[in-house]
């Protein structure tokens, strides 16, 4: 069976019902997945409600099973709990891209078709393929691309590949998307150009990241200054000015010895949503996805969902306020890791942020800290306080994957061994474990990763 045929089966299953509960994850991919499904249900005349969860576990599934919904649609999660969904007799359709455990009839997942769910297809992509089979929903390709970019699926190759590429091409055909090569730093559409450098966290530039004064001085040396009382944004600069900045940043990246620095991390493919106003956070897929992360990861998933569904008034304004706070928190989190450093074991390195970094963003900080940790030959494991235990987030890289690293499998097994739950992708995974089990968890995880990469 092909993926499209399975998507059609799932779509037909959904259309047999008059109401549904959508359950989704709290990141950008989860929000766009839920919004795509919500739009498709709305257009098909099916009543729906959307709930967001940090992680799908047995307790949440038990609650869902007891609520007696006609149909439950899981988006961007569910593949790790297939047997539980089945045993609880939940009438479900699952659109997910994480590594599956078990089997389920109405389950759309790229891994089942030999497609890599970490770089070729997102949760939003799976929701999109089902939505397309439910009606005329080609315009939702824009949200699917935001979900894929939010999941950093473009980072390995500097562009979207696989099924993501197919969706991108459909979005271009439907005149909702455009792509081109440009600077990959966050804020090209909206930020004064010095802020791109000051808040550059995807690449941590020594002496620039975190410092407004140093960033302005850096631009001044290149002859780029504010016009009158106002700084221009990246999209306002002349091509020659952009070239000067890019060349200087490449030189800085190479001369500063930033671990793993490559030109491809600075310059790559960027994705523009043509239906959105230029100069706004929702015009660029990367900024849009970060805007969404700044809502759901701070207990305001309803605001992010409203923005995805088209609210450009109150919800959009509230999301922009949350975004400003989110970027500050990321910089503070990175500074915490830089000051405290990471502890190295034989096959992994880790930091424990306690209550200093919010559990919902500690994974983002872990990924960004790869810019300055000294050993890129080891995955980064991050811990943060969570209700009733500890949130674990982990990040690897492509070199480690080539050696055999599969964080999703290793984290899942290690968490289970200490009474927790976990899973995810080969390159990024997460878990919840008891606080007192952290030492034992690290020991087991270190051993399992060692077996994988050796």
N, C-alpha and C positions, 0 to 999 in steps of 0.2 A: 504493500500500500504506500502511496506517496503522501507527503506532508499535506499537500493541498486537498487530497481526498479525505484525510483524517480531519482537516479543518472543516470541510463540508459536513462531515458526520457530526462534529461537535456543534456546528451552527444549526443543523437540522434538529438536533436534540434540544437546543435552547429554544428554538421557535415553536416547539411543542407545548411550551409553558406560557402562562399569562403573567407570572411574576417570578422574580429571582433575587437572591442575595448575592452581591459581589463581595468577595473577601480578598484584600490585596495587601501588598507590602508597603512600608512607609518611606521608601526612597523614590527618587525621580522615576525610575523604571516602573515601580509599583503604582505610583500616582498616574502616570500616563497610561499604563495598562488598564487601570480601573476606569479612567476617563474614556478611553477608546471603547471599552465594553459598555459603559454607561450610555455613550452616544448611540452605539449600535442598538442597544435595547430600546432606548427612547424612540429612535426612528422606526423600529419594528413594532412599536406600540405595546411593549412589554414593561410592566411596572417593575421597578427595581429599587434596592437600597444598597449603599456601599459602606462597608466597614473596613478599617485598616488595622493591621496588627504588626507588631515588631517582629514576631516570629510565630510560626504556626506550630503549636504543640498539642499534646493530648488533651490538656484541660480545655483549650479553646475549641478543639474539635468536639469534645463532649458537650460543651455549651451550644455549639451550632446544631449538633444532632438533636438536642432537646428542644430546640426552637421550632422544629417542624416546618421548615421552608419547603416550598414546592421544588425549588432548584437552587443549588449553591454553585456559583462560578468562582473558582479560585484563579486569580491572576498574579503572576510573578511569584507564586509560591504554591505549595501543594505536592510537588513531585517527590519530596522527601517523606511524605506521610501517606502514600497511596494505600498501603495495607490497612492503616487505621481508618481512612475514609471509607474503604470497602467494608471493614468489619463493623463500623457504626451504621452501615446502610444509608449513608448520606447520598442523596441523588445529586451527583456533581458533574460539572465539566471543568477540566483543569487546563489552563493555558500557562505554561511555565517553561523556564529554560535552564533550571538548575539540574544537577545530576539526579536522575530518578532512582528511587528505591522501591521495588515492587512493580506491580502492574495495575492498570485500571483501563476500562474500556474507552471512556471519553476523555482522553488525556493527550493533549497536543504538546509535544516537547521535541526540540530539534535533535537531541541526543538519540532519540529512537530512530532517526533517519540518517545517522552517521554525520550529523552536522554539529559543530562545536558551539555549544550554548554560551561560551565565555566570550567569543569574538565574532561569531557569525550571525547570531540571533538573540534578541533580548526578550524579556517577558512581554514588553509592549508589542514586539514584532509578532509574537504568537497570538496575542489578543487581536492584532490587526488582521492577520490571516483569517481568523474566525469571523471578525466583523465584516470583512469583504464578502464572505460567503452568506452573510445575513442580509445584504442589501447593497445599495450604492454608497459605499463608505470609503472610496479611494482617497478622499481629502484627509482622512485620519492618518495617512502616511506621515504627515508632519509630526504628529504626536509620537508615532512609533520611532521616528529618528531621534527625537528629544530623549526618549527612553533609552535608546541604544547608546547615545552619546553620554547620557547620565551614568550609564554602566561602564563607561570608558572603553567601549568595544572598538573604537577607532584608534586606540593608542598603540596597539602592537604594530600595525602597518602604516600609521599616520593617516589612515582613511578607513571608511567602512567597507567591509568585504562580505561575501557570502549572501545570505538572505537579506541582511541589512542593505546591501547594494541593490538588490532587487526592489526593496521597498523605496529606497532613495530614487531609483529610476522611475518608479510609478508615481512618486510625489512630484518629480519634475514634469512628467507627462501631464499630471493633473494641475500643474502650475501653482503648487503650494510650497515647493522646495527649490533651492538653488545651492550649488556647491562650488568652491574654488579654493586655491591655496593661499594661506595667509598666516599671520602670527597666531600662535595658539594660546597666548596668555589671556587670562580671563578679563573681560570687561571692554573688549574692542568697540562695542556699540555704545556703551553708556558712560564709561569712566574717563575723567581727565587723564591724559596719557601718563603722567607721573604716577598715578594710582595703579596702573597696570604693573609697574615695577615694584612699588611699595608693597602691594598685596600679592605679589607673585609667589604662590605657594606650590603650584604644580612643579615649578623649578625654583629651588631656593637659592637666590643669588646672594652670595656673601657680601655684606656691606650695603645692599640695596633693599632686599626683602625686610619689611618692618620699619624702614626709615623713610619718612617723607622728605626730609632735608637732603639726604644722600641721593634719592631718586631725582629730585629737582636739579641738583648739582650735576648729576650724570647727564641729564638731557641738556643742561646749559652748556656743558663742554662740547656737545654736538651741535650747538647753535639752535637748539629747539627750546623756545620759551613761550610763556603765555602771551596771548594777543589781548592787549588792553588789560582788563581785569579778569579775563576768563581764559582758562586752559582749554585747548582743543582736545577732542577725543581721537582715538586711533583712526576712526572712519573719516575724520576731518583733515587728516594730514595729507600732504602731497606725497606721491610715490617716492620721490628722492629723499624726503625726510624719513619715511618708513624704512627705506633701504639703509640709511645711516644708523638708525636705531638697531635694526636687525644685525647688521655687521658688528656693531659695538657689543651687543649682547652675546653673539657667538664668540667673539674674542674674549669677553669676560668669562663665559662658561668654560672655555678651553683653558684659559690661563689660571683660573681659580681652582682647577682640579676638582670640579663638582663631580661626585661619583656618578657614573653612568650618563654623563651629559652627552647628548647627541643633537645635532642640528635638527633632526626629525622631531625632537621633543619641543622645539621652539617654532618650527614651521611645518604646517601640515594642512590637511583638508578641513575646511570649516563649512558649516551648514546654516543656510539662511532660510527663515520662514517668510515666504513672500507675502503672506496674508497679514503679517504684523507690521506695525509702524516702525520705520527706521529710527534708530537711536533709543529703542526701548529694550528692556531685559528679555522680552519674549521674541525678539527678531532673530537672535542667534541661539542655536540649539544648545550650546555649552552654557550660556548665561541662563537660558530658560531652565535647564536641568538643575543648575545650582540654585536658582530661585525656588524651585520645587523642593529641593533638599532642605532649604532653610525654613520651610513650613512644616512638613511632616515630621522631620527629625526634632522639632521643638513642640510637638504635641498639637500642631495646627494643620493636620492633613486636610481638614475641611476647606481651609483657605487655598491650599495648593490645588485641590480638586476643582474648586470653583474657577480658578484661573485657567486650568486645563479645559474646562467646559465652556470658556469664553468670556468670563467676567473680567472686564478691563476697567472696572470702577473701584468700589470699596475693597473687594478682596485683593485686587491687584496692588492697590496702594498699601494694604496691610502686609502683603507678601514682600514688597520692596523694603519695608521697615525691618522685617525679619531677616531679609537677605543681608542688610548692612551689619546686623548683629552677628549673623552666622560667619561672615568673612572675618570679623574681628576675633571671634572664638577660634577659628582655624589658625590664625596667626599666633594667638596666645598658646594654642595647643602645640604648634610647631616649636615655639620658643621654649615651652616646657620640656619637650623631648630633647631639644638641642642642649639645654642646660643640664638636665639630669643624665642624659646619655642613655644608651641601651645596654642591657646585660647579654653577654654572648655565651651560649651553650655550644655543644659540639656541632649541632645541625640546625640551630635556629638562634635568633636574637629577639629579645623582648623588652618591653617597658610596661610598668604598671602605673597608670595615671591616677589610680584611686578615684577621688571625687573631683580631680582637677580638670578632667576632660569629660564632657558629657558622653554617656554610653552610645548615643545615637550618631555621634560624629567621630568616635575614636578610630573607626576603620578608615575614614577619610584621612585623618591625621597620620595614621600608620602608612597609608599609601604615599602621602606627600613627603613623609620623612625619608623616603628612599632617596630624595635629592641630596641628603647630607650624611647619611650613615656611611661608615667607612667600609663595611663588608657587604657588597651586593651579591656575594655567593651564598648568603643565608636568607631565608624568609623572615619577615618581621611579624612578630606576634604582639598584640596590644591588649591590655586589660583595663577595664574601667568598672567602677562600682555600679551595680544594678540592684533593683529591688530583689531582695532575697538571695543575692549572689553576685556573680561577676560576669560581665559581658566580655567575650573574647572576640577579637577581630584579627584576621591575618591577611598578609599580602605577600605574593611571590613576584617573580619576573619571568620573562620568556627564556632566559638562559637556564633557570632552575627547572622550568617545565620540560625543556629538552633533555634534562638529566633524569626526568621521571617524577618530578614533584607533582603531587595531587593533594592540595590542601583540603579540598572538600572531603576526600576519603579519610585523610589522616586526622583532621579535626573531629569528624563524625565519630570515628572509633575511639579516640582519646576522651572525648566528652562522655560518650556512653560508658566508658570504663570507670568514670568517677561520679556517675549518677547525674550527668547533664545531658543536654541535647545540642546537636550541631550539624553543620553541613554547608554546602555551597558549591563553588566552582573550583577547578584545579588551581587557578591563580589567586583566588580570593575566597575566604570562607569565614564563618563565624559560629559562635556557640554561647550557651549560657551554662555556667557551672557553679557549684557551691564555692564560696570564698575559701573555706578550709581545704578544698581539694586542689588549689592552684598549684602547689608544689608537685603533687603526684601527677596532675594533668601535664605539666611541663615535661616531667620525666618521660611519660609515655609518648607524648607528642614528639619529643626530641628523638626518641628511639624509632618511631614510625617514619618520620621524615628521613632519618638516616638510612633506613632500609630502602626507601623510595629512591633517593638520589645517589645511592652507591650501588 
